[in-house]
Amino acid sequence: MASAADRRIDRTPQELLPEGDRVAVRLQPAALSAKLAVPLLTSDAIERTALSQKVLAASSAPIVLLRAPAGFGKTTLMLELRHKLEAATIPSAWLTLDSADNDVGRFLYVVRAALTPLISGLAANDGDAAGPDDVALRLIDAIAAHRAPFTLFLDDFETVQGPAVLGLVRELISHLPAGARIVIGSRNVPELGLGRLRAHGKLVEIEPTQLRFTIDEATVYLRNRRRLDLSQDDVVRLHRSTEGWVAALWLASVSLENRQDPGQFIAGFNGADTAIVEYLLEDVFSRQSEKLRTFLLRTSIVADLTPSLCDRLCGATDSLDVLAKLEREHLFLIPIDGDGFRWRYHSMFAEFLRTQLKRRHPEQARELNRVAANWYLEQDRPVVAIEHWLAAGDAGAALPLLAQHAEPLLNQGRVRLLARWLDPLRERGLLNDWPMLQIIHAWAVLLGRGPRAAALLLEQLDQEERRGRGFDAHRRALRLLYLVLLDRIDEARDLATSLVRDVPGRGSFVRGFAEVALANLTMIAGEYQEALKLADVVRSRRPDNASGMMLALSEAAEGAVDLTQGRLRKATAHLRLAVRAGTDDASGATNGNAMAGVLLAEALYEAHHLLQAERLLTVYIPLIRAVGVPDQLITAHTIMARIAWRRGDRDLAQQLLAELELSGHRETLGRVVASARLERARMLTVEGRIDLAKDEIARCADATLWDRIDRLSLRANEVETYKLGAARCAVHGAQPSSSIDSLRAELDAAERTQRARRALTMRLVLAQAYYRTSQPNKAMRLLSKAIGFAAAEGYQSAFQDEGALLLEMLRELRLRPDLLGTGAAPSADTLQFLDTIVGEPGSPLPTDPKPWEPAIVAPATSSTPLTRKELKLLALVADGLSNSELAERLFVADTTVRTHLRNINAKLGTRSRVEAIAIARKSGLLR
């Protein structure tokens, strides 16, 4: 029977997205139980009391990392910890990860499945259709609200490398309640922000040097557990040769069984490296019977060992007996479900066997992959079959199968898989006679690696002779997406219009894609009603597009219009529907698209749901970075930076903006670079650092660029533009009156074109200008109108983002309710909304320094000048080195680097690296 993962290709087309955001379907019960099953301790395992006590004693550290290469006993120690925790009545869950868990939806599903027996709040949501934001929020909130201690064990963590999934794990870690722990077993150091955890005493690390057996442990293991008759000198020599590496000791013990002269064998070791493992594996392997060696080699090519597949590979009928024998003898075989009929080889042994097979019998390896491919086809598992045909080097068999299944796989968003398959086939010229596979390959590269990587492919497709209307339609649709990704909006709209006109077919993928693209491009042109009509056309075809892709994109387009026109509540509803569209299985996963996800994060941020917005962007930022859609890049990074800034983490905010600026340089996207600098200027302005803000504004003063932006309704620059940034800087600087006329004109234009969200911020900045020019009545009238609009729709962050001056004005307005409204007493809802922003009457004013007073930058040559070491450190910081790189370069600890950076900021009167570098350069300390 085909697995659920393989049956996906029979479903209707789904949204084109990077693989990490595709639908993750429910695992089969056997596969899920295998991931949740707790491995059995082997009979020869020894207790690692010192290590387990180290972990248990550090009860305040919620994260435990066991990091070492294969064969160091990580899983064994984790099992020991689990046993001791459960003896102390602390419940636990076990999850063995694999590469498929890099899929966001699947990862959320399996983690929730693991924790459901421990956390009752998770079970109630099993049948809900939800997007990744809802699934992640419910999971994290349920964990955070759980008051009883528990431990989650995550084994084989090195298989998880997707940035989105790692971001979710970081979120889980940051919201663990008291008494909860996550124990991670990994071959490498996972990117989980361990530096901060370590600095705050929240991390216990067990490293390879600690996992190596001591001489005493080696003695107990070899003599008592393995029952080898060895002298103490032999034990010491063997321990020295293996350096206590557990796998090497075990392999050596297998080799030593029934040897007449163990001392002579032990004397042959001369170093503890992979050569020992290779030698020992060869020794163990060579001592098996010819029949068993043949079985091991022939079955090594498959990941899952089932009796019927092994029979086919070996031309035998007794594979079940052989597998049972291997399991009884503990010969590298691991059961992968509870019914006793599926196993896998230990990864180290499997790699050894495959290497031996290719070295000894290369032709046989290819033939075995062909046999496996046919077997998987019989089981209706074409994805695995394609893998084996390609491993066999049989493109003749793989290509027809790819042609049959590539487009459904593309529509599922499995672009990385497709690119991995098709890249080498294209390089070998094997796609020349398969025009649609060339098209699929171009889609996969464009969606998965962005426009730069796909440029040559698209150029070659354009040079192809016409292959038919379908080929030509896809080629033009690819060009449309390419133009959108490069921010060439005008050209993209012309192409989308012609595609909608020329491509027939209600259910055509290209036609639907073009219609959705045209709806969004029409919105960008400011033709909002026409954009809504186009979105309605797409939605009217829902029966022809049961996957939900076009529904998701059309709902996102309408949500974007609602955001522009100020309908925040309606926009949020549309965007939640968009990210959930297409969910049709109980795993709670979704094919919600990044466009809708980033827009929803923006709506949540505007309503001051900062935590929800942050969690949602944690999922989507890694995905959008890979492709580089300008509006998504700018919006996502800007919102995340503002959240960090609002929490006082200036360094993180600047890091996010630096990453955004770098992305713009890398992809040659001028709007992205300019927007990063503009947001940096906004933050500096409201902090009162006017000189630095002016410098940033000057760096993005490209008249041609901003003229183009001003005539369009681009989502990421709907509010923040060069004109607004310069006006805000003037308001907070020494010449607030100079900005009034331009702000008034911008406000009138925004109201005339129904851009209510833009008008709100214009009104807030203009009110501050009036206030600073001693026109308080005008200021309060403007502010009163802004409050009335914002209270009705739930806008809050627009006020908070303007800083302390506006908050003081709002406090003053709160004390004069007669100024609110149009003569009538303000409603209770309006007063409550105002209290939400500035606090109850009588509460203290914000403690931030008044940023509307012109800033006086402290000179770098103050009474406490920078030391030589601080100047050297600052120069390296200007070169872009991280804290850890700085520590390595200067031969000091990370904590010392942080101390020096704090001292530098204190002496220069700055708050972040970026400011310190700017001040130092201005003062001539840096060149």
N, C-alpha and C positions, 0 to 999 in steps of 0.2 A: 504494500500500500504506500502511496506517495505521502511524504510528510507535508505538514501545513505550509512550511516554508517553500516547498517546491510547487505546491498547488497555486501559489500566488499568481503565477504567470497566466493562469486561466481566467483571472478576474478582468474586469473592464479597466480601461486605461485610467491611470491615476496621475497625480500631479508630478510634473518634472521638477525634481529637487535633488540636491546632493543626497547620497545614499544614507547619510546619518539621519535624515528626516523623513524617510519613507515609512509606509505602514509596516508595523511590526505585528504579525499575526500571532495568535495564541499558539504556544508550543504544544505538541502532542503530550499527553500525560506522561508517557515513558521518558521523553526528553526532559520535561520539566522536573520529574522526580529524580532524574540523574543529576541535574544541576543542584537540587536541594538536598540530595542524599549526603549524609556525613560519611566520609571514608572510614574504613575499619583500620584500627591500629594493627600493625603486623605483630606477630608473636615475639619477634626478637627486638622490638623497640625498647629502648631504655629511657628512664625518666630523666628529664633535664631540669632538675629541681632548682638550680641556681637561676636559670633563665626564666622559668615560670614564676618564681618568687619575685624576680625583678619586675615583671609585668604586673603581677597582682599587688605588689606593694605600692606601685605608682597609681593608686586608685583615682587620683585627680586628673590623670591624663586620659582623655577619651579616645585617643588614636594610638594604636599599636601597629608599627610597621616591621615586619620580618622581611628583610631584603637580602637575597643571596642568589647565586646561580642555581641551576638544577642540581638536585642531589645533596643539598645541605641540610635537609631535615626540617624545612619550613612547615610543611603540612603536618608532620609528626608533632612538632611543638605546638602548633595550633590545636591539634586534637587533644594534647595534654592540657592545654589551657581551658579548652571547652569542658573537659571532664572535671577539672577542679572548680570551674565556675558553677557548673550544674550541681556539684556536690555542695556548694554553698548556696543552693537554691536560686541561682541567677540564671534565668532561661537564656537560650541562645538560638540563633538561626545560622544555617550554613549555606553558602552560595559559591559554587565553582563557576568562575567566569570563562568565557571563550570569546573568540574574535567576533562572533555574531552579536555579542552584547555591545558592540560599538554603535549599534542602532539605538537611537534614543528611546523609541517606543518600547522595544524589546527589553532594554535595560530597566526602564521603569516597571515594566510588567514583572520581570523576574525578581526584582528587589521587593516589590509589593507582595508577590507570592511568598517569598521567603519570610517576610515580617508579619504577614496576616495572622499566623497562629499566635504571635506574641502581642500584637497591637490590634485590639478589637475594632478600632475605628476604621481600619482599612477594609475590612470585609464588606462593609455596607455599600461600597462604591464599585463592586466588581462588574455590575451590569451597566454602569453609566457610560454614555458616549461622551468622551471628553478629549480635549486637545492636550498637547504636552504640557501646557502651562497648568491646566487644571489637575492633570495627573500628578505633576511634580508638586504643585501647591498642596494637594490633599495628602500626598505622601509625607512631605516635609512637615506640614502642620500637625498631622497625626503623630509623627515621631516626636515633635517638639512638645506636644501636649501630654505625651505618655509619662506617667509619674513613677512607674516601676522600673528598676534596673533591668537591662538586657544587653546582650552582646551580639553583634552581627559579624560573622566571619566571611571575608571575601578572599577566596583562594585563586591562584593563577591570575592575579590582578594585572600582570604585565601584558595580557592579551587585550586589555582595554586601553586604547590610545586615542580614541576620538575626542577632540577638544570639548564637544558638547556634553558627552557623558562624564568626562573628568570634571567639567564645570558643575554638573549635577551632584557629583560626589562631594565636591567642595561645599556645595550648599547643604547637603546632608550633614557634613561634618560641623558646619557653622551653627546648625540648629539642633545638635544633639542635646537632650536634656541631661540633668544631673543623674549620674548612675548608668548612663548608656555608653557603650563602647563600640568602636569598629576596629576589628583586627584584620590587617591586610597582609597577605602573603604575596610577594612579588619578586621577580628576577631583577627588576631595575627600580630606579627611584621614580615613583609616579609624580606627575606634575599636579600636585595638590596643594601648593602653597605651604610646603612643609616648613619653610624658614620661619614663617610667622608662628606656626604651631609650636615649633621648637623653642622660639624665643619666649613664648608665653607659658612654657612648661606643660603643653598639652599633648606632647608626643613622646612615646617610648619607642626607641629604635633598637632593633636586634639586627646586627650586621654579620657578614660572613665570618669575621674573626671570632665572634661570640658563639656562632653556631657550630664551629669546628669542635670536634670531640677533644677533651683533655686526655692526657695519658691515662688517668684513672677511668674515665668514661670508655676509652678505647679498650682498656683491660676488661672491664665488665662486659662490654659488648662482645668482644672476640672470644673470651673464655667462657662466660656464663650464658650469653644469649646464643652465640653461634657454636658454642661447645667445641672449640678448637683447642687442641693440645699444644699450646705455644708457651715458650719460656718468656719471662719478662723482657729479656733482651730482644726477643723476636717482636714482642708487642711494641717496644720502644722504637725499634728500627722501622716497623711498619707505620707507626704513628708519624715518625719523622718523614718518611717517604711520601705519605699522603697528606701530611700537615693537618691531620684530623678531619679531612674531607669525608663526610659520612658515606656518600655514594661510593667513593673509591675504597673505603674500608669494607663496605658490604660486598662490592665486587671482588675484592681480594679474598674475602672470606669464602665466597663461592668457589673461587679458583683454588683455594687451599684445602677444600674438602677432599679427603681420601688421598692427599699427597703424602708420600713417604718422607720427603725431606723439605718441610716448610721453610726452614732457614735458608736453603739455597734459592727457593722461589722468592722470598722476601728480599734477599740481597740484590735481586735484579732491578728493584725500583731505584730511580735516581732523581725524581722530581715530582712535585704535586701540580700537574697541569692536565689539560685535556688529553694529552698523549697517554697518561695513565689510564684514563677512562677508556680510550680507544683500545689500548692494550688489553685491559681487563675484559671489556666487552667481547673482544675477539677471542680471548681465552675461554670465557663462558660459552660463547657461541660455538666454538670449535669442539667443545666437549659434549655437545648434544648429538643425538643420532642423526644419520643422514636424512631420514624422513622428517624429523622435526626441524632440522635446519632448512630443508626445502619449504616446509610449511611456513616458517617464520619469514623467509625471504619473499615468498610469493604473496603473502597476505599483508606485507608491510606497506603496500601502496594505498591502502584504504584507511580512512579515519575510524570507521566503525566496523567491528568484526562481528558478523552474524554467521551462524553455521551455514546457511544456504549460500551466502556470498563466498565464504571460504571454500565450500565444496566446489563452487564453480571455478574459483581461481586455482585450486589445487587438483581439479579433476578427480575428486574423491567423494566419499559419502560418510566419512567418520569425523568431520571437522568438529562436531559438538564434543566428541570424546577428547580430541586433541586440546581444544580450548579449556575443557574442564581440567585436564591434566596440567596444563600450563598454569591455571589458576591455583590448583592445589600445591604446586611446587613453587609458588610465588615467583614465577619467572617473568617479571615485567608486565604482567597482564592485570588490567584494572577493570572491574565491572562498571558499566555505565548506566545500568538501570536495575531495578529490583527483581526482575523475573529470571535472571540468570542466563539470558540468551543474547546479551550484547556486551561487548568488551572493547577496550582500546589498549594499545601498547603504551607503556611508560614513554613519555615524549623523547627522553634521551635514548632509549633503546630503539624506538621507531626511527629516529634519525640515523642511528647506526645501521639498522637493517636496510633502509632505503639507499644509503650510501654504498653498502656492500652489494646490493642488487644491481645498481647502476654500474659499479666497478666490475663486477664479475659477469653479469648477464645483461648488457644494455639492450639487446634486442628483446630479451624476455621481458624486461621492464615495460617496453612499449606494448608488447602483446598483452601483458597482464592488464595494462590500463585500458586496452580495447575490450577485454573481457569484462572488466568492471563497468565500463561505459554501457555495454549492452545490457548487463544485469540491472543497472540503475534505470535504463529506459524501460525495461520490463516492469519495474516497480513504479513507473510513471514519475520518475524524478529526473527530469531533463537537465536541471541546473548542474547537478553533480555529474551527470553523464557528459555534459559539455566539458567540465573540468577534466575528466579523464580522457576524453578524445584529444583535448589540447595537450595534456601531459604525454599522451602517446605520440604526439607529433603528427596526428592524422587529421590534417586540415580538411581533407576531402570528406570525412565523416562529420567533422565539427561544423563546417560552414553551413550545410543545409539545416542542421539543427539550430544553429545561431540565427539563420534567416527566419526560421519559424518562430523563435521565442525572443529575439532581441527587442522587437518593438514593445511587446508587453512588459518586458523587464525595464525598458527605458521609461515607460509610462508609470511604473512603480517607483521610479527614481533611483534605480540601482546603477547609477552612472559610473561609480568607481569600479564595480565588478565588470561592467561592459568595457570600460577603458582598459582595464587590465587584460581582458581577453583580446580586444581588438587592436590595441597598440602594436603588439608584435606581428600580428597578421598583416596589418597595413605596412609595417616596415619591410616585410618580406614580399610585398606586392601581391598578396593573396586576396585582397579585397577588390582588385581591379575589375573583376567580373561580377561583383555583387554590389550594385549601385546603392541599394537601400541600406546595406551594412555600412557603406561609406557614410551615408547620411546619419545613421544611428551613432556611428563612431564620432562624428562631428558634434552631434547633440551631446553625447556623453562628455567629451572634452570641454565643450563650451560651458556646460552646466556644472561640471565638476572642477575645472581648473581655470575657467575664466577666459576672457577674450584674447589675451596675449597668446595663450597656449593654443587657441583654436584658429588663430588668424591664418596660418599657412593652410590648414585643412579647408577653410572656407574659400580661400583663394583658388585652391586646386579644384574644388567643386564648381566654382564659377567658370573654370576653364573647360569643364567636361562638356562634351556634346550633349545636346538635349536628350534625356533618357525617358521622357514621358512626362505627363502633366503632374503625376504624383511626386516624382523626383524633383521637378522644378518647383512645386509648391513648398516642399520641405526645404529646399535650398533657399528660397526667398524668406521663409519663416526663420531659418537660421540667421540670415542676414539681418532680419528685423530684431531678433534678440541681441545680436552682436552690436547693433547701433544703440539699442537701449542701454546695454552694459557700458558702452563708451560715452553715454550721456549726449548722444547726437540726436536730440529729441525731434527736431524738425524733419530730418531725413527719415527717422523711424516712423513718424506719423504718415508721411506720404506713402511709405511702403506698406504700412498696415492698411491704409485705405484701399490701395490697389489689390492687396491680397483678399480683403473682404469682398471686393467687387468681382475678382476673377476666379476665386476658388469656390466651386459649388459644394453642396452636400451639407445637410443639417448636422450630421454626426461626425463630420470630418475633424480630425484632430487639428490640422493646420488651420482650418476655418475658425474653429473655436478659439485657438490660440491667438489668431489675428484679431478676432472680435474683442477679446478681453484686452489685448494690448492696445487696440484702438480706443477702447473706453478709457483706459488710464491715460493715454496720450491726449485725448480730448479734454480730460479733466485738467491735465497740466497746461493746456492752452487756455484755461479759464472758462471753457464752455461746459459749465457744470450740468445744466439740464440735459444737454445732448449726451454727456457722459452717462448720466443716469438712465437715459433711454437705451443706450447701447448695452449697459449692464442688464437691463430688463430683458433685452433680446436674448442674451446668453442664458439667463435664468429660465426663460421660457422653453429652452431646449433641454432642460434637466433630464427628461426621460431618455434622451439620446446620449446622455453622459452620466451614467449611473455611478461612476467613480467619485463624483463630487468635485472633481478638479475645477471645472469651469464655474460651478456654484461658488467654490471657495474664492476664486479670483474675482468673480463679479461682486460678491459680497464685500470683498476687500476694497474694490473700486468705489462702491457706494459708501463704505465706511470712511474712505479718504475724503470724499466730497463732504460728508457730514462733519468731519473734523475741520475742514477748511471753512465751512459755513457756520461753525460754532455749535453744532448739535452734538455735544459730547456724549450725552446719555444714549442717544440713538446710535451714534458711531460705535460705542462700546458694545452694544447689542449685536450690531452687524458683524463686527470684527470677531467677537466670540464665536459667532456662527461660522465665520470663515475659517478659523483655525480648527474647528471641529468637523467641518464638512468632509464627508467621505469615511468617517469612522463607522465601521460596520462589523466589528467583532468585539468580544468581551474583554479583550486585553486592555482596553482603554487607550490604545495608541491611536494615532491619527496621521493623516497625510496633509495636515494643515501646513500652509506654505509660509515661507519666511517673510514675504511681503505683508501678509495679514498679521503674522506674529509681531513684527516690528511696529506696525501701525497700532496694534492692540497695546503694546508696551507704551507707546506714546500716549494713548488715551488714558491708560491706567496712571501714568506719571502725572498727566494734567489734573487728574482727580485726586492726586496725592496718595495713591496706592503704591508707594515706592517699593515695598518689598515684593509685591506681585510683579511689578514692571521689571525689577532686577532679576527675579528668577526666570521670567520669560526670556529676557535678553541673554541670560546665561545659556539657554538652549540655542538661541538663534545666532548670536554673534559669531561663533566659530563656523557656522554654515555660510553666512553671508560674506565672511572674509575670503572664503575660497573662490567665490564668484565675483564679488566686487560690484554689486549694483549701487550706484552712487547714493541715491536717496536712502537706501537701507543702511549703507555704511555710515553715512553722516548721522542719521537719526539715532541709530542704535548706540554709537560711540558717544554722541553728545548727551543722550539721556543717562547712560551709565556714568559719564563723567560728572554730570550734575548731581546724581544721587551721591556719588563719592564726595563731591564738594559740599553738599548739604550736610553730610555727616562729619565734616571736618577733615576728611582724608585728602588733603590737597595734592599729595604726591601721587596717589592713585588717579585722581582726576587728570593731572597733567600727563601721566603715563598713557591713559586712554586717548587723550588728544594727540599725543606724540605718535601713537600707533595709527590713529586715523590719518594724520598728516603723512606718515610713511606710506600707508596704503595708497594715498593719492599720488605721491611721487612714483611709486612702483608701477601703478597702472596708468600713469600719465593722465590723471583726472584732476584738472585744475580746480574745479568746484569743490572737490573733496579737500584739497590742500587749503584753499581759501576758507572753507567753513571751519576747519580745525583751528586756524589762526583767529577767525572771528569769534569763536566760542571762547578761546583763551583770552581774547581781549574783553569779552563780556565779564568773565570772572574777575579779571584784574580791575575792571571798572568799578564793579559793585564792592570790591574790597578797598577801593580808594587809591589804587596804584595806577594813577592816571598816566604818568609818563610811560610806564611799561605797556599799558593798554594802547596808547597812541602808536607805540612802535609796532605792536602786532597789527593794528588796523592799517598802518602804512604798508605793511608787508603783503597785504591782500588787496591793495587798491588797484585792481585791474579793471579799467573802465569797460572794456569790451565784454569781459566776463560778466560783470554785474549788470550791464545794460541788458544782456541776454536773460539773466536770472530775473530781472525786474519785470520783463514782459511775459514771464511764464509763472505758472502756479506750481512750482516744484515743491514737493512735500517737505523736504529737509530744509528748504529756505523760504517756506511760506511766511515765517515770522522774522527770522534772523537774516538780515541782509547787511550789506556794507553801509547803506545810508542809515539804517537804524543803529548799527554799532557805532558809527561816528557821532550820531546825534546823542546817544546815551552817554558816550564819553564826554561830550561837551556839557551835558546836563550835570554830570558829577564833577566836572572840572571847574575851571575858572571863568567860563563863558557860557552859562546856561541859557542866556537869552538868544544866543546865535542859532539855537536849534529849533526854536518855537515855530517859525514859519514852515520849515521843511517837515516837521512832525505833523503840523496841522494839515498840510497838503497830503501827506501819506495817509493820515487818518481818514480824510475825506475820500481818497481814492479807494481805500479798503472798504469803506461803507458802501460806496457806489457799486463796487464789484462783488458785494455780498461775501467778503472775506472776513467774517466776524471774528475768527480766532486772531487774525492779524490785527484787526481793529482794537481788540482788547489790550494787547501789549502796547500798541501805539498810544492808546488812551492813558495807560499807566505811566509811560515815559513822559508824555506831554504833561500830565498832572505834576510830575516831579519837577519839570522845567518851570511851570507856573509857580510852584511852591518855592523854588529856589530864587525866583525873581520877584518875590514878595507879592504874589497875586494869589493868596490863599483861597479866595472865593471861587475863582475859576478852577483851581486845582481840586477843590472839594466837590464841585459840581461834576467834573470829569470822573473823579474817583467814585462818586455816588452812582453814576450811570454804569461804570465798570462793575461795581459790586452787585447791582441789580441783575445784570446779565450773567455774571459768574455764579451767583447764588442759584439761579434757576437751572443752570446746566452742571454745576458741581466743579467748576474750575477752581483750583487752589494754587497749584505750583507756579502759575504765571505771576502771582503776587509774591510768593516766597523767593522766586528767582531774582527779583529786582533788588533785594537787599534791605538793609536797615533803614534807609531813608523812607522808603515806601511803607515799611511796617510802622514807623513812627507816625506817618501821615494817617495810616489806617487807625491807629490807636486814638489819634486826635479826632478822627471822624466818628469813632465809636462813642466818644464822650459828647458828641453833638448829634444825637439822632435826628434832630430837626433838619439836618442837612441831607439826610438820607431820603430818597424817594422824591415825589413830586408834590409835596405839600401835606399829604396824608402821613400818618405815623408809620414808621417802617414796620414791616411784618416781623413776626417772631422768627420766621425762617431766615430772613435777612440778617437779623441781629445774631442769631445762632451761627450763621455762616461766618460773619465777621469775627465772632469770638473764637471760632475754630482756627482762624488764621493768626490773630494777634493775641489771643488769650482773654480770659475774663477781665472785666474792668477791675482795676486795682492791682493786677498782677504786674511784676516788674517788666520794664522795657528790655528789649534785646540788649545783650552785653557787648555785642560787636562794636568796634570803633565806628564812628560816623563816617561812612564812606563818601558822603557828598562833600566833605571838606577836602580841598585839594591836598593830595598826598605830598609829603616831603620825604624824599628818598634818602635814607641814611647813607652817607658816603662810605665807600669801602675802606678809605684811609681814616678810620675813626680812631678813638683813643685805644682801642683794642684791635690792632692790625692782625691780619691772617698770618699764621706761622708758615714757615717754608713747607712743612709737611701738608698743611691745609691747602696751600696754593697748588702743590703737586696733585693732591687729591681732587681739587676742583678742576684742574686741567684734564684729568682722566675722566671725571664726570662729564665734562663737555664733549669728550670723545664718545660718549654713549655707553660707558661700561656700567654694568649692574653692580649691586653691592657685593655679591659673591666674587665677581671678576675683579673688583677693586681690592677686596681682601687678599685674593690670590696674587695680584700684581704687587701689592705693598707688603706682603708677608705678615699680615695682621689678621685678627679675628673679625667676623662680621659685626660683632658688637662694637668693636673699636671703630670700624667704618661709620656705623650709625652715630656714634658719639661725635666723631669729627664733623659729620654732616650737620648735626644739631648745633655744634659750636659755630660752624660757618654761617648757618642761617641766623643765629643770634647776633653775630658780629655785623652781618650785612643788613640785618633788619628784613630778611626775606622769609618766605614760608615754604618754599619748594626748591628743587634743583633748578628748574627752568628760570625762576626769578633770580636765584643766586648767580647763575651763569650770565644772565643779562646784565645784572648790576656789575659783576666783575669785569665784563667786557667794556661796559660804559666807563668804568673807572680806570681802565687800562691795565687791570690785573691779569686779564687774559687777552690773547690775540686771536 
